[in-house]
Amino acid sequence: MTRDLTDSLQAQRQAAGPAPFPTLAVRRERLARLASMTKRHQQAIVRAIQRDFGQRSETEIHLAEIIPVLHAARHARRHLWHWMRPRRAGVPLRLWPARARIAPQPLGVVGVMSPWNYPWSLSLMPVIDALAAGNTVMLKPSELTPHTSALLAKLAPQYFTPEEFCVIQGGIEVARAFSALPFDHLVFTGSTHVGRQVAMAAAANLTPVTLELGGKSPALVASDADLDSAADAIIFGKGFNGGQTCIAPDYVIVESRRLDALTHALEHAIRRQRPTDIEATGYVSEAHRVRIDALLNDARDHGCRVIEHGDHAPALVIDPHQRLPLMQEEIFGRALPVISVKRIDDAVRLINQRPHPLVLYAFTHQTTLQETLRRGTRSGALVFNDTLIHHAVPSLPFGGVGESGSGAYHGRHGFERFSHLRSMFYQSKRPSSRWLRPPYHRWLLKLLRLG
């Protein structure tokens, strides 16, 4: 298998050799083919994902898997002409009349390792950005969603040559070999633990990496927040895809005096949004179900109040101890801890004591608190008065910081992430820089200090 992977990589490199800078027309046509691959096979995509999860809402599949891919491809095709243009760079006065430009060029071959929780969209969103930047792509989808991975592997050759875009299937050993290939860039989306291993494997080849990891994203409910509105947004974010979302709210923080009222509002939101299991998402594996149940049972064993509304709806865990596994690791499931603090300052301090999250959600319209959170916390994104929706804005970069990831993509940010921003300098026929060459004059240092 390692030999096959190497051959695929070399084939893509050799094919790109004669045309290392694909034209705007070529790139737009590739993006159109990827969009067609998704649009024409929507029902097959839905069936594959539902088979992988056992149960998943068809509406949520369209919202999270199909529509984002179509919108991202359309956004890139519309703006690509502007992204590709060299742009001016300022030149110091002492170097005039020289000119400078920044010109994006393709990196080469981009490797993408995608996760199981959104097996179609999180596979193809980075592929869209990489193709827009003029690269070729090798994709390794998750082995935990075999039906969707098999569909990707089946459809890709119908729309792309292997030298443009190919899909590599396989388990853990294939993933390890894939991450060790000398790509020009490697994208990994998954857990922090596996992300460290991928980064170490890529480091051996000095391969730059983009890591989209996750972590424990808090939802802060401030004193001025409308509790019903906040609860509705939080339960939407936690209930979507069964909580198996890297940007799902992982825990909620609220002032003690509003804990009971927020708890009631969250319960009401659960009953309204998830009255039955018809729109629920199943577990991707039995091991994942056992893990989530173990976290909830451990909380009960330590005296926590656990409020459940069915096997698939969000389960509220009231004021769990910070040392419980529930509060130490990313939940990635339906459990939702609700933590009370005396003051909002305590909430900010609690957030800052933890590794930087992928998203910080804050429910407040107070401009002073919004500014405090902007200046006084770190996270991949800062979202006010909603959850998840920011991911649908193609002009916003998507990425983490610290343990929640490194690098960002989406839209122009993805185009530039998968491009080399090449510096270009144009000297004039009568360069002012000739005065910088020896023999040096006494007035030179005085002149340079002024400039």
Buried (B, 14 or more C-beta within 10 A) or exposed (E): EEEEBEEBBEBBBEBBEEEEEBEBEBBBEBBBBBBBBBEEBBEBBBBBBBBBBEBBBBEBBBBBBBBBBBBBBBBBBEBBEEBBEBEEEEBEEBBEEBBBBEBBBBBBBBBBBBBBBBBBBBBBBBBBBBBBBBBBBBBBBBBBBBBBBBBBBEBBEEBBEBBBBBBBBBEEEBBBBBBBBBBBBBBBBBBBEBBEBBBEBBEEBEBBBBBBBBBBBBBBBBEEBEBBBBBBBBBBBBBBBBBBBBBBBBBBBBBEEBBEBBBEBBBBBBEEBBEEEEBBBBBBBEEBBEBBBEBBEBBEEEEBEBBBBBEBBBBBBBBBEEEBEBBEBBBBBBBBBBBBBEEBEBBBEBBEEBBBBBBBBBBBEBEEBBEBBEEEBBBBBBBBBBBBEBBBEBEBBBBBBBBBBBBBBBBBBBBBBBBBEEEEEEEEEEBBEEEEEEEEEEEEEEEEEEE
